[in-house]
Amino acid sequence: MSNRQTAIFTRRVRDHMRPAPVVVSPETSTRQVISLMSDRGATAALIVGENNRVLGILTEQDVVRRITFRASDNTPIQDLMTRPVRTVVDDDFLYYAISLMRRGGLRHLPVVDPTGAVAGMVHLDDAVGVASESRLGQIDRLTGETTLEGLQDVKKAQIDLADELFAENLPVPEIQSVLTHLNNDLYRRVLEGNLREMAESGWGDPPVSFCVIVMGSGGRGESYLYPDQDNGFILDDYPDARHGDIDRYFVDLAERMTRDLDRIGIPLCKGYVMATNPVWRKTVTQWREQISLWCRRQSLVALRFSDIFFDFKAVFGEIDLAGRLRQDITQIVKANPSFLRAMYEDDVEHGVALGWFGRFVTEKDDPDHLGAINLKHTGTLPLVESIRLLALREGISRTATLERLSVLRERELLQSDDADYLIGAYHHITRLLLRQQIKDFKTGGKVSNYVHPDTLTKREQDILIDSFKAIKRLRDRVRSDFTGDVF
């Protein structure tokens, strides 16, 4: 285990959960469940349905409050279990599980795998034992009140945490993962408030199942301090005759969600890539048809939209909808090599900021950043785009850049040395970017993606040049793969 003071924010639930001691079907009798709990010394039982999905939970407190003297021994446990059940995914951060239990007054929290099947149980005492009192206070601040004012404070607390993690030399991709997770939690909490308000104001419950997705850097888990909103809705299919009523509900939800996210510090997307735009609000079938259409037309708009959309990840709602769509899209795109070539040709001008004789190419037009390098547009972006193209061609469903790189190396589609250089390049460039953003924030400047070469040490400049060279070699490889042009 790490001895870092902030280690609690990078540990995963899977490393601190226990096996679920009692797992039963909904038809199991109350007597059988209580007997199993007693025999195994369990303080809770999970009730699961099809595909081992959690339907409910029964705790010791439930036994005392609901069952003793109130129910027959033969009563099916589904009539007495607590539902719905809050769960965490085994890959979630441990601090998030702690916050859910502390906020909800829970002693147990079921853990599921990415498919939604039971993976185990995390206990409050186990989880809290990993954190110091001061860190529990920080967790409470990062996961504080769900009022807009409270969530604004949560967003501010992220900057302090990023600064601490950076000061402890945590690799920046791990910091990005934490920041992304915190932002996704803000999405979840804003949406829970929005849905509650809509129900109370007469809208009722959502008319069909849906999930909310984030795209771009958020979908890859690669957020910096101030990502804007790139979001959308995936709706379960419904009859065309119901479109008016159903879409009206989700338009209102989208407007509430985007407005509140903007207020708490996740700004509106200037390109209108948000669920308020019908382009980004569709049923599963409509999304499939849209992707197929983009692949056929290969227009500039279709290519730009695809660049944004293909890195999506579900952050709220019926996650299965996103999983099904991901499988379909992976197959559709893999079967359309001409579309991938068109994506490459649209991205071809996104080169690294390296000119003749290994000299940096710096900003000459923007008066606020003269002489600086946009390390996102001329650093990470060319790398991210190239790795995305290779991953899409190979049917790799992962979205994170480093994960895609790892799979490409495992399949021997990238030589090990080349992969190492690219991984090193990603780490170095993201570190320079985040350091500058933290500095900008602390000094009251505008947080951007620009870094001036004069602020770098000679060694940092040399590593940056080597990083650009590695990305350029990758771009040359991608050009050859997708166009056949070797010159």
Stockholm file with secondary structure:
# STOCKHOLM 1.0

chainA/1-487         MSNRQTAIFTRRVRDHMRPAPVVVSPETSTRQVISLMSDRGATAALIVGENNRVLGILTEQDVVRRITFRASDNTPIQDLMTRPVRTVVDDDFLYYAISLMRRGGLRHLPVVDPTGAVAGMVHLDDAVGVASESRLGQIDRLTGETTLEGLQDVKKAQIDLADELFAENLPVPEIQSVLTHLNNDLYRRVLEGNLREMAESGWGDPPVSFCVIVMGSGGRGESYLYPDQDNGFILDDYPDARHGDIDRYFVDLAERMTRDLDRIGIPLCKGYVMATNPVWRKTVTQWREQISLWCRRQSLVALRFSDIFFDFKAVFGEIDLAGRLRQDITQIVKANPSFLRAMYEDDVEHGVALGWFGRFVTEKDDPDHLGAINLKHTGTLPLVESIRLLALREGISRTATLERLSVLRERELLQSDDADYLIGAYHHITRLLLRQQIKDFKTGGKVSNYVHPDTLTKREQDILIDSFKAIKRLRDRVRSDFTGDVF
#=GR chainA/1-487 SS CCCCTTGGGTCBGGGTCBCCSCEECTTSBHHHHHHHHHHTTCSEEEEECGGGBEEEEEEHHHIIIIITTTSCTTSBGGGTSBCSCCCEETTSBHHHHHHHHHHHTCSEEEEECTTSBEEEEEEHHHHHTTSCHHHHHHHHHHTCCSSHHHHHHHHHHHHHHHHHHHHTTCCHHHHHHHHHHHHHHHHHHHHHHHHHHHHHTTCCSCSSCEEEEECTHHHHTCCCSSCCCCEEEEECCCCGGGHHHHHHHHHHHHHHHHHHHHHHTCCCCTTCCSTTSGGGEEEHHHHHHHHHHHHHHCCHHHHHHHHHHTTCEEEEECHHHHHHHHHHHHHHHHTCHHHHHHHHHHHTTCCCSBCGGGCBCCCSSCTTSTTCEETIIIIIHHHHHHHHHHHHHTTCCCCSHHHHHHHHHHTTSSCHHHHHHHHHHHHHHHHHHHHHHHHHHHTTCCCCSEECGGGSCHHHHHHHHHHHHHHHHHHHHHHHHHHCCCC
#=GC SS_cons         CCCCTTGGGTCBGGGTCBCCSCEECTTSBHHHHHHHHHHTTCSEEEEECGGGBEEEEEEHHHIIIIITTTSCTTSBGGGTSBCSCCCEETTSBHHHHHHHHHHHTCSEEEEECTTSBEEEEEEHHHHHTTSCHHHHHHHHHHTCCSSHHHHHHHHHHHHHHHHHHHHTTCCHHHHHHHHHHHHHHHHHHHHHHHHHHHHHTTCCSCSSCEEEEECTHHHHTCCCSSCCCCEEEEECCCCGGGHHHHHHHHHHHHHHHHHHHHHHTCCCCTTCCSTTSGGGEEEHHHHHHHHHHHHHHCCHHHHHHHHHHTTCEEEEECHHHHHHHHHHHHHHHHTCHHHHHHHHHHHTTCCCSBCGGGCBCCCSSCTTSTTCEETIIIIIHHHHHHHHHHHHHTTCCCCSHHHHHHHHHHTTSSCHHHHHHHHHHHHHHHHHHHHHHHHHHHTTCCCCSEECGGGSCHHHHHHHHHHHHHHHHHHHHHHHHHHCCCC
//
